[in-house]
């Protein structure tokens, strides 16, 4: 916690400061966000068997047509409340206004910090669910590539493995087009390696002299979008000094070994769409603002401080295991 008496110094610049910025949060680009009005409900899921069974036939004169139907099941979500609060003391606010103080904006920064904590927690929860799950590849925690996507690997299997993933999804009836995209998530370590693979670079050298971006790589692989998350979290225990920092990538299965996820993503949420998973946000009560996020402030007079809190009602869930294909240990084994 920043103490008010510690921010007044002899020579603090008022027009410059340093902040470690986190890369963009990616969870909602992997699982779309469904804004709900109920804390727990079932999402209807059509089972594929009846829709792909080729059992229509001839109807004889005066006879009946072959009859059939379809089956559904449900995927249940149940939200929990996640919240983070930041106190702002009167002393901190008062001293922040002084000419020699550090250029802080205590009230604004309290809300920004609380909001960031909620998004970081969401990112971590979604990544943990995905990396622990079993998808269309059939392996809990993903198919082991044994480092075969590293740029220096003699027999590189990156392009072949992506083709296998796409073919597997097609065999499940899941293909890009219409209301659905096929996206590819590559953690930043994997992306840095695959763009240096000679076969990948060879496909671009006669058409572009640009560096290979996620957009260019998506065109090579024939997917709609490539996501490259590099979000980190600090796993070190907090100390008074505040200098402790142990970085850990949120999007990883085995540390520093790389991962990838090929998955279906709907262009819009609605009836009869396909998605690998969902983030569900419930709505707060009218008395709490009636939004899908709650930001509130209250006074703790005895402590001479205001407290700012940001919260969300959230669940994340795997909706269709057939709608994604995952790899682990992409660049190291």
N, C-alpha and C positions, 0 to 999 in steps of 0.2 A: 504494500500500500504506500502511495506517495504521501509524505507528511508535509503539511503546509509550511512548517518552519524550515524545511530542508530545501525549498525551491528558490529562496531568496539568496542570491550570490552577489559577489562584487562585480561581475562582468558578464552576465548571461546575455547572449545575443537575443534580440526580440524578433528577428526576421529569419532565423535559420534553426533547424533542429533535425535530428536523425531518428528514423523509425524503420524497423525491420518489417517489410511488407510481405505478407503471405501471397503465394501464387493464387490464381483464381480457384475457388471451390468448384468442383466438378460433379458433385453427387447428383444434382438435378439434370445433368446432361447424360447420365447413365440410367437412372430411374426417374421417370417423369413424376411431377408432384400432382397428386389428386387432392383438391381442396374439398373437405367433407364437412357435413353438418351434424355428424353423429360420431360418438367416441368409439363405437365398435359396430361393424356391419360385415356382411358377406358380399364379396364381389363375384358375380356370376362368371363362370368359365365354361365355355362350350368344349366338350370333349371331341377330339379330332376324328375318332374312328369312323363314326357314321357319315361324316362329310366327305371322306375320301374313299368310301366303299363303293365300288362300281357294281351296283345291283339293280339298276333300272333294266327293264326288259320289255319284250313285245306284249301287247294286250290283244288277246283274241276277240273277235266279234262277240259282243254280249258278255264278255268276261270282265273280270276286275283287274285293275292295275296292281302290280307288285307294290306292297305297302311297306312303309318304314317310318322311322322317326329319328330323333337325336337325343342325346343325353347331355346333361349339364352337371356341374358340381360347383362348389363355392370355396373361395379363399377368404378367410376371416382376418380382418385387421382389428387391432385394439390399441388405441393411442395411450401414450404416457406423456406427462408434462416434463419438459426439460427447461431449466431456468438458470440464469446467472445474474448476480447482483453486484453492483459496485457502489461503495459509499463515497460521498464527497463531503469532506468536513468544511465547516465555516472558515477555519483557518486556511485551508488549502485554497478555497475560492477567494478569500480576502487577499492572501499573499500573491496569488497569481496575477493580480491587477497591478502589483507594484512594478515600478520602472526597471528594477534590477532583478526581477524574478525570471525564472525559466518561462519560455513562451507557451504555457499550457492553457488549454481550454477545458477545465475540469468537468463541467457538465456535459459538454458535447462528447468528450473523450470517454466518459463513463458509459454513455449509451453505445458508442462505437465499439468499445471493448466487450460489453455484454453481448452485443449482436454478433461479434466475431466469435465469441466462445460458443454460442448456439450453433453457428454454421460449422465450426470446427468439429463439434460433437456430432452433428448430422453427418458430416463427411466421413468421420471415423466409423460411425455405426453402419452406414451403407457399405463402405468398403469392407468392413469386417464380415458383414452378412454375405456379400458377394464372394469373397475369397475363401470362405469356409464351406460354401455350398457345392453341390454336385449339379453340373449343367449337362448339356447335350453330349459333351465328350465322355461322360460316364465315369469320371474320376473325381472323388471327393478332394476338393482343393485344387483341381485343374490337372490337365495332361502335362506330364513332365517332358520338357523339350531337351533336357540335359545340355543346355548351353548352346544348342545348334543354331541359334539366331545371332550369335556373336559375329561381328564382321570378319574376324580372322579364322573362323571355323572352316576347315577344309571342305566339308560337305554341309553347306548351309541349307536349312530346310524352311526358311521363313516363308517364301512365296508358296511353296508346296503345302505347308501347314495351313496357311490362310485359305488356300483353295479347298483343302480338306474341310476346314471349318464351314466355309460357305456351302459346300456340297452337303454337309451333314444337316445344316439348317434347311436347305431346300428339300432334303428327303423327309424333313418333318413338316413340310408344307409352309415354310417360312422363307420368304424371298422379298427383296426390295421392290418398291413400286406401290402405287395406290396410296394408301394412308400410312404406309410403314417405311421406315428407313432401316438399313443395316449399318451399324456403326462399329468402329474398332477402337478400343481403349488400349493404349500402349503406355506403360509407365515411362517416365522420362529417361531412365537408364536404357530401356529397351529401344525407345525411339532413336536415341543418339547412336545406337549401334546399327540398327537396320537401315538407316539412311546412308550408311557407309558401305553397305553390301554392294559388291561390284555389279551384280545382276540388276539390282534396283537402280543404281546410278547409270548403268548402260541404257536403261529404258528412257532416260531423260536427256542424255548428253547431246542428242541430235535435235532436240526440240526446245531445250531451255538450258541456259547457263546459270540459272538461279540455284541457290541452295534448296535442297528438298525440304519443303514445308509439310505440315500435316495435310494441307489441302492438295498438294501435288501427289503425295503418297496415296491419298484416298483415291485419286484418279487412276493411279497405277494399279491399285488393288481392286478397283471396281466396288468400293463401298461408298456410302453417302457422306460419312464424316469420320475423322480420326480425332480422338480425344487424348491429350497428353497431360495427365495430372502429375504435379510435382509437389503437392501439399505435404508439409511436414508438421510434426507435433513434437513438443519438448517433453521427454519422458523423465527428466531429472526432477528430483524432489525439491520443492521450493525451499529456499534459504532466505535469511534476512538480507543478505547482500544482494540477491537478485541476479547474480552473474552466472548461475548454474544453467547449463544448456546442453542437452543431449538430443540431437535431432534423430527422428525416426520417420521414415516415409509412411504415410497412411496407406497408399496404394501399393501394397507388396504382400507376397505370400511368404517367401523366404528372403530375408534381408539381403539387399544388393544383388539378387540373382535375377530379377526381372519377372514381369508378368504381362499378360495380355488377355483381353476379353472381347470376343466378337458377339454382338447382341442386336436384338430387334428393339427399335424405339419408335413409338407412334408419332406421326406428325401432329396429331392432336389427340387428346383423350376424349372418349365418348363410348358409344355402344359399339360392340363387335370390332374392337381394335386389338392388336397384339402388342405385348410388352413383356420383357423379361422380369421386371419387378416394378414396384411402386414405392414412392414416399407419400404417405398420407398425412395431411395436416387437418386437424379438426378445428372448428371455430370456437372461440371463447364465448362465454355468455355476454348478453347485452351489458350487464353491469361491469364487465371486464373489457369493454370496447367492441365486442362483437366481430373481432377480426381473427385472422388465422395466425396472427402473432400478437403478443401482448407486450407493450412497453409501459411501465408504470414508475411512479416516483412517490415516495412517502418521506415524511419528516420524522426523525428520531431526535426529539428536542433534548432529551437528557444527554445525548452524545454530541449535540451541536453539529448534526450532519443530516444531509439528505441521502437517500439511497435510490439508485436507479436499477431497475430490473427489466430484463428481456426474457420472454418465455415463448415456447411453442408446444402445442399438443401434437405429438408425432408418433408414427410407426413406420417401419420399412419392412417390406416383405418380398419374397420371391413369389412371382405369380405364375410363371411358366418356365420350367426347367429346360424345356426343348428350345427355348428362344435365345439361348446363349451358348457359347463354346469358349472354354477358358484354358489358358496355358500357364504353366509356372516354370521357373528356372530357365527363362528364355535365353539368358546371356552367360550364365555361369552354372556349374553343376557341383 
